[in-house]
Amino acid sequence: MSNDTYKTISETSEGLYKEKGSKFIAYAYPVTSEEEIKAHIASLKKEYYDARHHCYAYMLGADKKDFRANDDGEPSSTAGKPILGQILSKDLTNILIVVIRYFGGTKLGVSGLIHAYKTAASEVISNAEILDKTVNDIYDIHFDYLVMNDVMKIIKDDQPLQLGQDFNLTCKITLSIRQSEVDRIIEKFNKIDSVKTDFVKTV
């Protein structure tokens, strides 16, 4: 698989695991920022205000360098790490998994907790639709009307995704280009007189 692709989930999914009276309710969300993550966790804490623990793990970015695991009061490494382990084992990113625990009166012990959180996370992932996505760079292409045909021919031939356009005194088209194609396509644009290409961000 090319290094400009990654796996994530398409939409929110749910899962449930029960063990000795304890209920482990799992939610998985597609996310792209820590702000989204905080909002989802806050919403679940509000909805399940009477639950004893809201444990979670997340992974962000195609390079998988931004991640965290949180035990939320469970014994160290018995909740967040097993959840993160399932994210890693399925090679997923841009995902948040939260497992909410209602205590059933019987202690599960360290190994029991690890198994429960791991199983709840595995269950919620198995209920999700997994997508392959590409890492794309967003570019603004600025040009004069005189060269519009040349610009549009490149877009027609290479088919980058058009995100927007603005035709006033000069023209601007915003494109999302797969990272492995960026150098080749941007070079084509830069060969046309009066065309200016500006990198915006990577998504």
PyMOL commands that set and color helices and strands:
alter all, ss='L'
color gray80, all
select helices_A, chain A and resi 34-47+80-89+109-126+145-158+179-190
alter helices_A, ss='H'
color red, helices_A
select strands_A, chain A and resi 5-9+13-19+22-30+53-60+66-70+95-102+130-134+136-143+161-167+171-178+196-202
alter strands_A, ss='S'
color yellow, strands_A
deselect
rebuild
show_as cartoon
